[in-house]
Amino acid sequence: MSIVNIRNVEFLNNPAKFSDPYKFKVTFECIAPLPDDLEWKLIYVSSPVNRDLDQELDDCCIGPVPTGINAFTFEAEAPDPKIIPKEDVLGLAALILTGSYRDQEFVRIGYYQNTEYEDEQLAKEPPSTIIWERLVRSLTDKPWVTR
């Protein structure tokens, strides 16, 4: 049994423009006081075949953490478009939130992100050059937890 249990992850700006920062609230329960920091990371996975293209968007440390229900708001910048292969921009990508304590990962939560053009005509016939400012992203509300 983990001493930290995730209660909820609520995305505060979903859907959003592709270039908007991610904003979400994490609520978790701690069953014993933690004297050291919890480390949280947000990772964008654009390419299913090349892990070198994963982007750590931000990390933050929370602590010390008292027993009980705790919450914090996490804000991370959007992924760097220059790192995303053109063929992986539209459609599904993954967003992964990890939590660690004393360098031991205790949670890994993944979300599918769909990226598409906000304009119906552009969505039907995507231009050959990506128009980044016209892209919107939406995250699934059903995460998958792998740890």
C-alpha positions as MATLAB code, in Angstrom:
seq = 'MSIVNIRNVEFLNNPAKFSDPYKFKVTFECIAPLPDDLEWKLIYVSSPVNRDLDQELDDCCIGPVPTGINAFTFEAEAPDPKIIPKEDVLGLAALILTGSYRDQEFVRIGYYQNTEYEDEQLAKEPPSTIIWERLVRSLTDKPWVTR';
ca = [
       0.000    0.000    0.000;
       1.286    3.443   -0.923;
       1.570    6.200    1.651;
       0.339    8.641   -1.041;
      -2.948    7.978   -2.856;
      -4.117   10.127   -5.751;
      -7.689   11.265   -5.235;
      -8.205   13.408   -8.337;
      -6.472   15.182  -11.220;
      -8.621   17.962  -12.651;
      -7.555   19.761  -15.811;
      -8.540   23.399  -15.452;
      -8.223   24.344  -19.135;
      -9.422   21.466  -21.233;
      -9.867   21.805  -24.171;
      -7.333   24.560  -24.920;
      -5.183   25.988  -27.684;
      -2.199   23.755  -28.380;
       0.189   26.509  -27.273;
      -1.590   27.232  -23.966;
       0.056   26.082  -20.750;
      -1.395   23.001  -19.070;
      -3.170   23.863  -15.830;
      -4.452   21.211  -13.471;
      -5.170   20.538   -9.830;
      -3.855   17.401   -8.149;
      -5.576   16.174   -4.981;
      -3.933   13.399   -3.004;
      -4.127   11.770    0.393;
      -1.077   11.191    2.537;
      -1.492    8.521    5.241;
       1.665    9.542    7.125;
       3.590   12.816    7.302;
       6.369   13.078    4.705;
       9.363   15.146    5.832;
      10.880   15.301    2.329;
       9.462   16.706   -0.908;
       7.198   14.902   -3.327;
       8.438   15.510   -6.880;
       5.905   15.790   -9.707;
       6.712   15.802  -13.438;
       4.638   16.334  -16.561;
       5.884   14.638  -19.733;
       4.592   15.021  -23.300;
       4.982   11.956  -25.542;
       4.525   12.891  -29.191;
       6.104    9.917  -30.921;
       5.158    6.358  -30.010;
       8.362    5.010  -31.577;
      11.029    7.476  -30.390;
      11.396    8.076  -26.638;
      14.158   10.615  -27.335;
      11.402   12.999  -28.453;
       9.605   12.891  -25.070;
       9.504   16.346  -23.513;
       9.545   16.969  -19.773;
       7.321   20.035  -19.680;
       7.872   20.932  -16.040;
       8.456   19.570  -12.586;
       7.671   20.799   -9.119;
       8.373   19.786   -5.547;
       5.794   19.838   -2.760;
       6.806   19.335    0.838;
       7.017   18.623    3.594;
       3.601   17.009    3.317;
       1.264   16.584    6.301;
      -1.063   13.648    6.863;
      -4.488   14.035    5.231;
      -5.916   15.424    2.021;
      -3.584   17.778    0.160;
      -3.911   19.606   -3.150;
      -1.833   21.810   -5.395;
      -2.159   23.460   -8.788;
       0.415   22.530  -11.421;
       1.081   24.683  -14.477;
       3.402   23.601  -17.284;
       4.250   25.133  -20.627;
       3.041   23.547  -23.868;
       5.433   21.232  -25.710;
       8.076   22.681  -27.999;
       6.680   22.287  -31.530;
      10.186   22.092  -33.043;
      10.720   18.704  -31.357;
       7.478   17.095  -32.552;
       7.722   15.210  -35.873;
       5.310   16.694  -38.404;
       3.571   13.339  -38.879;
       2.887   13.130  -35.117;
       1.369   16.607  -34.600;
      -2.259   15.826  -35.451;
      -4.144   13.052  -33.722;
      -3.242   11.264  -30.503;
      -0.303   11.899  -28.213;
       0.179   11.115  -24.541;
       0.610   13.248  -21.453;
       2.123   11.567  -18.393;
       2.059   12.823  -14.813;
       4.506   11.163  -12.428;
       4.932   11.457   -8.677;
       8.074   10.436   -6.778;
       9.224   10.409   -3.184;
      12.902   10.019   -2.339;
      13.644    9.176   -5.988;
      11.071    6.341   -5.980;
       8.209    6.811   -8.438;
       4.912    5.966   -6.744;
       2.454    7.006   -9.439;
       2.382    7.317  -13.229;
      -0.861    8.544  -14.764;
      -1.309    8.833  -18.515;
      -3.817   10.789  -20.552;
      -4.481   10.672  -24.267;
      -4.340   14.049  -25.938;
      -6.017   14.678  -29.269;
      -4.680   17.570  -31.342;
      -6.655   18.906  -34.264;
      -7.454   22.103  -36.114;
     -10.144   24.250  -34.540;
     -11.453   25.194  -37.980;
     -13.627   22.516  -39.594;
     -12.262   23.174  -43.096;
      -8.641   22.888  -41.915;
      -9.533   19.708  -40.025;
     -10.966   18.152  -43.206;
      -8.062   19.274  -45.388;
      -4.970   19.896  -43.225;
      -2.452   22.241  -44.841;
       1.000   20.913  -45.762;
       2.588   23.360  -43.303;
       1.326   23.157  -39.714;
      -0.503   26.293  -38.567;
       0.313   25.982  -34.856;
      -1.854   28.884  -33.706;
      -4.950   27.169  -35.161;
      -4.458   23.880  -33.284;
      -6.478   22.860  -30.238;
      -5.856   20.022  -27.818;
      -8.251   18.013  -25.702;
      -7.388   15.488  -23.021;
      -9.384   12.375  -22.279;
     -11.111   12.340  -18.919;
     -10.283    8.650  -18.434;
      -6.651    8.275  -17.433;
      -4.653    5.089  -17.302;
      -2.595    4.446  -14.178;
       0.445    2.247  -14.613;
       1.979    2.559  -11.181;
];
